[in-house]
Amino acid sequence: MARFRPARGTGRKRTKPLYVIAAEGRVTERIYFESFEPGRNGGFRIDWVSNPKDRSHPLEVVKRLIQAERDRRGVETRAEYWAVIDRDSWDEADLSKAWAQIKERGNFHLALSRPCFELWLYLHLRENRPFCDRQECVRVLTEVCPTYEKSRYDPALFLGGLADAIRRARSLDERPEEAWPSQQGSRVYRLAEKLC
């Protein structure tokens, strides 16, 4: 007796994973991540949570993600929510509060860069070197990539080195079980691995 097999296309279409991203910055991170947009036939989707009031505090970033999750409740089952935050000037207590909110949700993740997102961009182009703060990191990045401007740059200048950036950032992550890097590093590589 032949087994019944449904005709192709009659089953439910598998939903592509959705990565919902909120960041401290309004422009720099968005330019970078929107360059990953896979198009209609890609294997995933990206949704950017805007920051219209320039609220960059880590708790504000997480708050925007929580609202995005509420807005999608019952619609998106394969969504991951990513908070892209810099370590540079935030108080440890504030970061801990943000981490506590992220940790209590199974589909929330933290991609923290220490000192700043520009370190992640720098790792696309060069091996790691110590930076004393955000200003030095941005200054050296613009020396290496003279056309870089925070609010206006071509992400293609960096994406050719994506595999190198992931490798370099992973090698800096000496304690991956901790909430964020205790030394200079960027956990953006964890999100980038899902997008490439």
Phi and psi restraints in degrees (value plus and minus 20) as a CYANA .aco file:
   2 ALA   PHI     -95.4   -55.4
   2 ALA   PSI     121.3   161.3
   3 ARG   PHI    -103.0   -63.0
   3 ARG   PSI     123.4   163.4
   4 PHE   PHI     -96.5   -56.5
   4 PHE   PSI     109.9   149.9
   5 ARG   PHI    -144.7  -104.7
   5 ARG   PSI     106.3   146.3
   6 PRO   PHI     -84.6   -44.6
   6 PRO   PSI     127.7   167.7
   7 ALA   PHI     -83.1   -43.1
   7 ALA   PSI     130.3   170.3
   8 ARG   PHI     -78.7   -38.7
   8 ARG   PSI     121.6   161.6
   9 GLY   PHI      66.4   106.4
   9 GLY   PSI     -24.5    15.5
  10 THR   PHI    -110.7   -70.7
  10 THR   PSI     -35.6     4.4
  11 GLY   PHI    -101.2   -61.2
  11 GLY   PSI     154.4   194.4
  12 ARG   PHI     -90.1   -50.1
  12 ARG   PSI     118.0   158.0
  13 LYS   PHI     -95.8   -55.8
  13 LYS   PSI     111.7   151.7
  14 ARG   PHI     -92.6   -52.6
  14 ARG   PSI     107.9   147.9
  15 THR   PHI     -94.3   -54.3
  15 THR   PSI     114.8   154.8
  16 LYS   PHI     -90.7   -50.7
  16 LYS   PSI     124.6   164.6
  17 PRO   PHI     -80.5   -40.5
  17 PRO   PSI     123.1   163.1
  18 LEU   PHI    -133.7   -93.7
  18 LEU   PSI     110.5   150.5
  19 TYR   PHI    -131.4   -91.4
  19 TYR   PSI      92.5   132.5
  20 VAL   PHI    -118.3   -78.3
  20 VAL   PSI     103.0   143.0
  21 ILE   PHI    -141.7  -101.7
  21 ILE   PSI     110.5   150.5
  22 ALA   PHI    -146.4  -106.4
  22 ALA   PSI     120.8   160.8
  23 ALA   PHI    -154.2  -114.2
  23 ALA   PSI     142.8   182.8
  24 GLU   PHI     -82.4   -42.4
  24 GLU   PSI     -68.4   -28.4
  25 GLY   PHI     -95.1   -55.1
  25 GLY   PSI     137.5   177.5
  26 ARG   PHI    -113.4   -73.4
  26 ARG   PSI     -46.2    -6.2
  27 VAL   PHI    -144.7  -104.7
  27 VAL   PSI     -72.1   -32.1
  28 THR   PHI     -73.9   -33.9
  28 THR   PSI     -73.4   -33.4
  29 GLU   PHI     -86.5   -46.5
  29 GLU   PSI     -57.8   -17.8
  30 ARG   PHI     -82.8   -42.8
  30 ARG   PSI     -63.9   -23.9
  31 ILE   PHI     -75.7   -35.7
  31 ILE   PSI     -65.5   -25.5
  32 TYR   PHI     -84.2   -44.2
  32 TYR   PSI     -74.2   -34.2
  33 PHE   PHI     -91.5   -51.5
  33 PHE   PSI     -49.8    -9.8
  34 GLU   PHI     -89.0   -49.0
  34 GLU   PSI     -37.5     2.5
  35 SER   PHI     -91.5   -51.5
  35 SER   PSI     -32.8     7.2
  36 PHE   PHI    -106.7   -66.7
  36 PHE   PSI     -24.6    15.4
  37 GLU   PHI     -70.4   -30.4
  37 GLU   PSI      96.9   136.9
  38 PRO   PHI    -101.1   -61.1
  38 PRO   PSI     -27.6    12.4
  39 GLY   PHI      59.1    99.1
  39 GLY   PSI    -198.2  -158.2
  40 ARG   PHI     -81.9   -41.9
  40 ARG   PSI     -56.1   -16.1
  41 ASN   PHI    -117.4   -77.4
  41 ASN   PSI     -12.0    28.0
  42 GLY   PHI     -91.1   -51.1
  42 GLY   PSI     149.9   189.9
  43 GLY   PHI    -110.6   -70.6
  43 GLY   PSI     -18.0    22.0
  44 PHE   PHI    -174.9  -134.9
  44 PHE   PSI     153.0   193.0
  45 ARG   PHI    -149.0  -109.0
  45 ARG   PSI     131.8   171.8
  46 ILE   PHI    -143.2  -103.2
  46 ILE   PSI     116.6   156.6
  47 ASP   PHI    -147.6  -107.6
  47 ASP   PSI     106.4   146.4
  48 TRP   PHI    -116.4   -76.4
  48 TRP   PSI     109.7   149.7
  49 VAL   PHI    -111.9   -71.9
  49 VAL   PSI      93.7   133.7
  50 SER   PHI     -90.7   -50.7
  50 SER   PSI     142.5   182.5
  51 ASN   PHI    -148.7  -108.7
  51 ASN   PSI      48.3    88.3
  52 PRO   PHI     -86.1   -46.1
  52 PRO   PSI     -44.8    -4.8
  53 LYS   PHI    -122.4   -82.4
  53 LYS   PSI      -5.9    34.1
  54 ASP   PHI      33.3    73.3
  54 ASP   PSI      21.7    61.7
  55 ARG   PHI    -108.5   -68.5
  55 ARG   PSI      88.6   128.6
  56 SER   PHI    -125.8   -85.8
  56 SER   PSI     -23.8    16.2
  57 HIS   PHI     -79.5   -39.5
  57 HIS   PSI     118.3   158.3
  58 PRO   PHI     -72.9   -32.9
  58 PRO   PSI     -58.1   -18.1
  59 LEU   PHI     -87.1   -47.1
  59 LEU   PSI     -51.3   -11.3
  60 GLU   PHI     -89.6   -49.6
  60 GLU   PSI     -58.7   -18.7
  61 VAL   PHI     -81.9   -41.9
  61 VAL   PSI     -66.6   -26.6
  62 VAL   PHI     -86.1   -46.1
  62 VAL   PSI     -58.4   -18.4
  63 LYS   PHI     -79.7   -39.7
  63 LYS   PSI     -62.2   -22.2
  64 ARG   PHI     -84.4   -44.4
  64 ARG   PSI     -57.4   -17.4
  65 LEU   PHI     -86.1   -46.1
  65 LEU   PSI     -63.1   -23.1
  66 ILE   PHI     -80.8   -40.8
  66 ILE   PSI     -62.5   -22.5
  67 GLN   PHI     -83.8   -43.8
  67 GLN   PSI     -60.0   -20.0
  68 ALA   PHI     -81.7   -41.7
  68 ALA   PSI     -59.8   -19.8
  69 GLU   PHI     -84.8   -44.8
  69 GLU   PSI     -63.6   -23.6
  70 ARG   PHI     -80.4   -40.4
  70 ARG   PSI     -60.8   -20.8
  71 ASP   PHI     -84.3   -44.3
  71 ASP   PSI     -46.1    -6.1
  72 ARG   PHI    -121.4   -81.4
  72 ARG   PSI     -23.3    16.7
  73 ARG   PHI     -72.2   -32.2
  73 ARG   PSI     109.9   149.9
  74 GLY   PHI      66.1   106.1
  74 GLY   PSI     -31.2     8.8
  75 VAL   PHI    -125.4   -85.4
  75 VAL   PSI     -67.5   -27.5
  76 GLU   PHI    -126.8   -86.8
  76 GLU   PSI      93.9   133.9
  77 THR   PHI    -120.4   -80.4
  77 THR   PSI     -39.0     1.0
  78 ARG   PHI    -131.5   -91.5
  78 ARG   PSI      22.3    62.3
  79 ALA   PHI    -121.4   -81.4
  79 ALA   PSI     121.7   161.7
  80 GLU   PHI    -137.6   -97.6
  80 GLU   PSI     120.8   160.8
  81 TYR   PHI    -134.1   -94.1
  81 TYR   PSI     103.7   143.7
  82 TRP   PHI    -139.3   -99.3
  82 TRP   PSI     104.6   144.6
  83 ALA   PHI    -117.6   -77.6
  83 ALA   PSI      98.0   138.0
  84 VAL   PHI    -124.0   -84.0
  84 VAL   PSI      88.9   128.9
  85 ILE   PHI    -151.1  -111.1
  85 ILE   PSI     129.0   169.0
  86 ASP   PHI    -115.3   -75.3
  86 ASP   PSI     128.3   168.3
  87 ARG   PHI    -105.7   -65.7
  87 ARG   PSI     -45.4    -5.4
  88 ASP   PHI     -56.9   -16.9
  88 ASP   PSI     -84.3   -44.3
  89 SER   PHI    -131.8   -91.8
  89 SER   PSI     -15.4    24.6
  90 TRP   PHI    -105.0   -65.0
  90 TRP   PSI     122.1   162.1
  91 ASP   PHI     -87.0   -47.0
  91 ASP   PSI     121.9   161.9
  92 GLU   PHI     -76.9   -36.9
  92 GLU   PSI     -57.7   -17.7
  93 ALA   PHI     -84.6   -44.6
  93 ALA   PSI     -60.5   -20.5
  94 ASP   PHI     -85.6   -45.6
  94 ASP   PSI     -62.1   -22.1
  95 LEU   PHI     -83.9   -43.9
  95 LEU   PSI     -58.8   -18.8
  96 SER   PHI     -83.8   -43.8
  96 SER   PSI     -59.4   -19.4
  97 LYS   PHI     -84.6   -44.6
  97 LYS   PSI     -63.3   -23.3
  98 ALA   PHI     -83.3   -43.3
  98 ALA   PSI     -63.3   -23.3
  99 TRP   PHI     -81.6   -41.6
  99 TRP   PSI     -59.8   -19.8
 100 ALA   PHI     -80.6   -40.6
 100 ALA   PSI     -60.7   -20.7
 101 GLN   PHI     -88.6   -48.6
 101 GLN   PSI     -57.3   -17.3
 102 ILE   PHI     -87.7   -47.7
 102 ILE   PSI     -64.8   -24.8
 103 LYS   PHI     -84.3   -44.3
 103 LYS   PSI     -51.2   -11.2
 104 GLU   PHI     -95.1   -55.1
 104 GLU   PSI     -28.4    11.6
 105 ARG   PHI    -131.4   -91.4
 105 ARG   PSI     107.5   147.5
 106 GLY   PHI     -87.3   -47.3
 106 GLY   PSI     -42.7    -2.7
 107 ASN   PHI    -130.1   -90.1
 107 ASN   PSI      -1.8    38.2
 108 PHE   PHI    -125.9   -85.9
 108 PHE   PSI     125.1   165.1
 109 HIS   PHI    -160.7  -120.7
 109 HIS   PSI     134.1   174.1
 110 LEU   PHI    -135.1   -95.1
 110 LEU   PSI     105.4   145.4
 111 ALA   PHI    -136.1   -96.1
 111 ALA   PSI      63.7   103.7
 112 LEU   PHI    -115.9   -75.9
 112 LEU   PSI     116.9   156.9
 113 SER   PHI    -131.7   -91.7
 113 SER   PSI     117.2   157.2
 114 ARG   PHI    -144.5  -104.5
 114 ARG   PSI      87.1   127.1
 115 PRO   PHI    -111.2   -71.2
 115 PRO   PSI     -45.2    -5.2
 116 CYS   PHI    -179.2  -139.2
 116 CYS   PSI     150.7   190.7
 117 PHE   PHI     -79.7   -39.7
 117 PHE   PSI     -50.5   -10.5
 118 GLU   PHI     -81.4   -41.4
 118 GLU   PSI     -45.3    -5.3
 119 LEU   PHI     -81.5   -41.5
 119 LEU   PSI     -63.3   -23.3
 120 TRP   PHI     -77.8   -37.8
 120 TRP   PSI     -63.9   -23.9
 121 LEU   PHI     -85.1   -45.1
 121 LEU   PSI     -62.4   -22.4
 122 TYR   PHI     -78.5   -38.5
 122 TYR   PSI     -59.5   -19.5
 123 LEU   PHI     -85.3   -45.3
 123 LEU   PSI     -36.2     3.8
 124 HIS   PHI     -90.4   -50.4
 124 HIS   PSI     -46.3    -6.3
 125 LEU   PHI    -128.1   -88.1
 125 LEU   PSI     -50.9   -10.9
 126 ARG   PHI    -164.1  -124.1
 126 ARG   PSI     141.1   181.1
 127 GLU   PHI     -85.4   -45.4
 127 GLU   PSI     137.6   177.6
 128 ASN   PHI     -80.6   -40.6
 128 ASN   PSI     128.0   168.0
 129 ARG   PHI    -164.8  -124.8
 129 ARG   PSI     132.5   172.5
 130 PRO   PHI     -89.8   -49.8
 130 PRO   PSI     117.0   157.0
 131 PHE   PHI    -139.6   -99.6
 131 PHE   PSI     117.6   157.6
 132 CYS   PHI     -99.4   -59.4
 132 CYS   PSI     -45.0    -5.0
 133 ASP   PHI    -186.8  -146.8
 133 ASP   PSI    -198.3  -158.3
 134 ARG   PHI     -77.7   -37.7
 134 ARG   PSI     -65.6   -25.6
 135 GLN   PHI     -80.0   -40.0
 135 GLN   PSI     -63.6   -23.6
 136 GLU   PHI     -86.2   -46.2
 136 GLU   PSI     -60.0   -20.0
 137 CYS   PHI     -81.3   -41.3
 137 CYS   PSI     -66.9   -26.9
 138 VAL   PHI     -84.5   -44.5
 138 VAL   PSI     -61.4   -21.4
 139 ARG   PHI     -81.3   -41.3
 139 ARG   PSI     -66.5   -26.5
 140 VAL   PHI     -88.4   -48.4
 140 VAL   PSI     -57.7   -17.7
 141 LEU   PHI     -79.6   -39.6
 141 LEU   PSI     -62.1   -22.1
 142 THR   PHI     -91.8   -51.8
 142 THR   PSI     -43.1    -3.1
 143 GLU   PHI     -91.2   -51.2
 143 GLU   PSI     -60.0   -20.0
 144 VAL   PHI     -94.6   -54.6
 144 VAL   PSI     -56.0   -16.0
 145 CYS   PHI    -148.7  -108.7
 145 CYS   PSI      63.7   103.7
 146 PRO   PHI     -78.4   -38.4
 146 PRO   PSI     -42.5    -2.5
 147 THR   PHI    -106.4   -66.4
 147 THR   PSI     -22.3    17.7
 148 TYR   PHI     -90.4   -50.4
 148 TYR   PSI     108.8   148.8
 149 GLU   PHI    -154.9  -114.9
 149 GLU   PSI     116.8   156.8
 150 LYS   PHI     -69.9   -29.9
 150 LYS   PSI     -64.0   -24.0
 151 SER   PHI    -119.1   -79.1
 151 SER   PSI     -17.6    22.4
 152 ARG   PHI    -179.3  -139.3
 152 ARG   PSI      84.1   124.1
 153 TYR   PHI    -174.1  -134.1
 153 TYR   PSI     143.2   183.2
 154 ASP   PHI    -115.9   -75.9
 154 ASP   PSI      90.9   130.9
 155 PRO   PHI     -83.0   -43.0
 155 PRO   PSI     -39.7     0.3
 156 ALA   PHI     -82.3   -42.3
 156 ALA   PSI     -44.0    -4.0
 157 LEU   PHI     -82.2   -42.2
 157 LEU   PSI     -43.4    -3.4
 158 PHE   PHI    -127.0   -87.0
 158 PHE   PSI     -55.7   -15.7
 159 LEU   PHI     -84.6   -44.6
 159 LEU   PSI     -41.5    -1.5
 160 GLY   PHI     -83.7   -43.7
 160 GLY   PSI     -42.8    -2.8
 161 GLY   PHI    -124.8   -84.8
 161 GLY   PSI       1.0    41.0
 162 LEU   PHI     -80.0   -40.0
 162 LEU   PSI     -65.5   -25.5
 163 ALA   PHI     -81.5   -41.5
 163 ALA   PSI     -58.9   -18.9
 164 ASP   PHI     -85.3   -45.3
 164 ASP   PSI     -62.9   -22.9
 165 ALA   PHI     -81.2   -41.2
 165 ALA   PSI     -63.2   -23.2
 166 ILE   PHI     -82.4   -42.4
 166 ILE   PSI     -67.1   -27.1
 167 ARG   PHI     -81.1   -41.1
 167 ARG   PSI     -65.6   -25.6
 168 ARG   PHI     -86.2   -46.2
 168 ARG   PSI     -64.2   -24.2
 169 ALA   PHI     -86.4   -46.4
 169 ALA   PSI     -59.9   -19.9
 170 ARG   PHI     -82.7   -42.7
 170 ARG   PSI     -59.5   -19.5
 171 SER   PHI     -88.8   -48.8
 171 SER   PSI     -45.7    -5.7
 172 LEU   PHI     -96.7   -56.7
 172 LEU   PSI     -40.9    -0.9
 173 ASP   PHI    -102.9   -62.9
 173 ASP   PSI      57.4    97.4
 174 GLU   PHI     -92.7   -52.7
 174 GLU   PSI     -43.8    -3.8
 175 ARG   PHI    -149.0  -109.0
 175 ARG   PSI      52.0    92.0
 176 PRO   PHI     -85.3   -45.3
 176 PRO   PSI     -36.2     3.8
 177 GLU   PHI     -98.2   -58.2
 177 GLU   PSI     -36.3     3.7
 178 GLU   PHI     -98.0   -58.0
 178 GLU   PSI     140.9   180.9
 179 ALA   PHI     -80.1   -40.1
 179 ALA   PSI     -58.9   -18.9
 180 TRP   PHI    -172.5  -132.5
 180 TRP   PSI     144.7   184.7
 181 PRO   PHI     -82.0   -42.0
 181 PRO   PSI     112.8   152.8
 182 SER   PHI    -102.0   -62.0
 182 SER   PSI     -39.7     0.3
 183 GLN   PHI    -139.9   -99.9
 183 GLN   PSI    -196.8  -156.8
 184 GLN   PHI     -76.3   -36.3
 184 GLN   PSI     112.7   152.7
 185 GLY   PHI     152.6   192.6
 185 GLY   PSI     155.7   195.7
 186 SER   PHI    -163.5  -123.5
 186 SER   PSI     105.4   145.4
 187 ARG   PHI    -110.4   -70.4
 187 ARG   PSI     -11.3    28.7
 188 VAL   PHI     -81.0   -41.0
 188 VAL   PSI     -44.2    -4.2
 189 TYR   PHI     -77.8   -37.8
 189 TYR   PSI     -51.0   -11.0
 190 ARG   PHI     -84.9   -44.9
 190 ARG   PSI     -59.2   -19.2
 191 LEU   PHI     -94.7   -54.7
 191 LEU   PSI     -62.6   -22.6
 192 ALA   PHI     -78.6   -38.6
 192 ALA   PSI     -56.9   -16.9
 193 GLU   PHI     -81.0   -41.0
 193 GLU   PSI     -52.9   -12.9
 194 LYS   PHI     -95.9   -55.9
 194 LYS   PSI     -43.2    -3.2
 195 LEU   PHI    -115.9   -75.9
 195 LEU   PSI     -26.1    13.9
